[in-house]
């Protein structure tokens, strides 16, 4: 088996390269943030109306506000009408307990 130093660089993962160069701090923060958003998205999709699942993306939670991104004004309007219903449904997840309002942004 070839040693680590003689291995083809194309086989390295991005994470490994950043760790070896000592530049992994910001990358690990970005990776953690991405994984957290993916987890929130999975939970949100379980409560999101079926017709909006592919069109609605969790952007984050800040100051008790869940930020959602949609790609068209009509989807934003549909979400605005369902805000109370969504907030109530999301309360069963600890990750959304602090959320008191939903902000919808067209992206």
C-alpha positions as CSV (number, residue, x, y, z in Angstrom):
1,X,0.0,0.0,0.0
2,X,1.5,3.4,-0.9
3,X,2.4,5.8,1.8
4,X,0.4,8.9,2.4
5,X,3.1,11.1,0.8
6,X,3.2,9.2,-2.5
7,X,-0.6,9.0,-2.9
8,X,-2.3,10.6,-5.8
9,X,-3.5,14.1,-4.7
10,X,-6.7,13.5,-6.6
11,X,-7.7,10.9,-4.0
12,X,-7.5,13.3,-1.1
13,X,-10.7,14.8,0.2
14,X,-11.0,18.5,0.5
15,X,-11.2,18.1,4.2
16,X,-7.9,16.2,4.3
17,X,-6.2,18.8,2.2
18,X,-7.3,21.6,4.5
19,X,-6.2,19.6,7.6
20,X,-2.8,18.9,6.2
21,X,-2.1,22.5,5.2
22,X,-3.3,23.8,8.6
23,X,-6.1,25.8,7.0
24,X,-8.9,23.7,8.3
25,X,-10.4,26.1,10.9
26,X,-12.6,28.2,8.7
27,X,-13.4,25.1,6.5
28,X,-14.5,23.1,9.5
29,X,-16.8,26.0,10.6
30,X,-18.2,26.2,7.1
31,X,-18.7,22.4,7.1
32,X,-20.5,22.5,10.5
33,X,-22.8,25.3,9.4
34,X,-23.6,23.5,6.2
35,X,-24.4,20.3,8.1
36,X,-26.6,22.3,10.5
37,X,-28.6,23.9,7.7
38,X,-29.0,20.5,6.0
39,X,-30.4,19.1,9.3
40,X,-32.8,22.0,9.6
41,X,-33.9,21.6,6.0
42,X,-34.7,17.9,6.6
43,X,-36.9,18.7,9.6
44,X,-38.6,21.6,7.8
45,X,-39.3,19.5,4.8
46,X,-41.3,17.1,7.0
47,X,-43.7,19.9,7.9
48,X,-43.6,22.0,4.6
49,X,-46.6,21.7,2.3
50,X,-45.8,19.2,-0.4
51,X,-46.1,21.7,-3.3
52,X,-43.5,23.9,-1.7
53,X,-40.8,21.4,-0.6
54,X,-38.6,21.7,-3.7
55,X,-39.1,25.5,-3.7
56,X,-38.4,26.4,-0.1
57,X,-34.9,26.5,1.5
58,X,-33.9,27.1,5.1
59,X,-31.4,30.0,5.2
60,X,-31.0,29.9,9.0
61,X,-32.4,30.9,12.4
62,X,-31.4,34.2,14.0
63,X,-33.1,36.2,16.8
64,X,-36.0,33.7,17.0
65,X,-36.7,34.2,13.3
66,X,-36.6,31.4,10.8
67,X,-35.4,32.7,7.4
68,X,-36.6,30.8,4.3
69,X,-35.7,31.4,0.7
70,X,-38.0,30.8,-2.2
71,X,-37.4,31.4,-5.9
72,X,-40.7,33.1,-6.8
73,X,-43.0,35.7,-5.2
74,X,-46.0,33.4,-5.5
75,X,-44.3,30.8,-3.3
76,X,-43.4,33.5,-0.8
77,X,-47.1,34.4,-0.7
78,X,-48.2,30.8,-0.2
79,X,-45.7,30.5,2.7
80,X,-46.8,33.8,4.3
81,X,-50.4,32.5,4.4
82,X,-49.2,29.3,6.1
83,X,-46.8,30.9,8.6
84,X,-48.9,30.3,11.7
85,X,-49.6,26.6,10.7
86,X,-45.9,26.1,10.0
87,X,-44.7,27.6,13.3
88,X,-47.1,25.4,15.2
89,X,-45.9,22.3,13.4
90,X,-42.2,23.1,13.8
91,X,-42.5,23.6,17.5
92,X,-42.3,19.8,18.0
93,X,-38.6,19.9,17.0
94,X,-36.1,21.2,19.6
95,X,-34.2,22.9,16.8
96,X,-37.2,25.1,16.1
97,X,-38.4,25.7,19.7
98,X,-37.0,29.3,19.8
99,X,-38.6,30.3,16.5
100,X,-41.3,32.9,16.9
101,X,-41.7,34.2,13.4
102,X,-40.8,33.3,9.8
103,X,-39.2,35.6,7.3
104,X,-39.5,34.7,3.6
105,X,-37.0,36.0,1.2
106,X,-37.1,35.7,-2.6
107,X,-33.7,34.5,-3.8
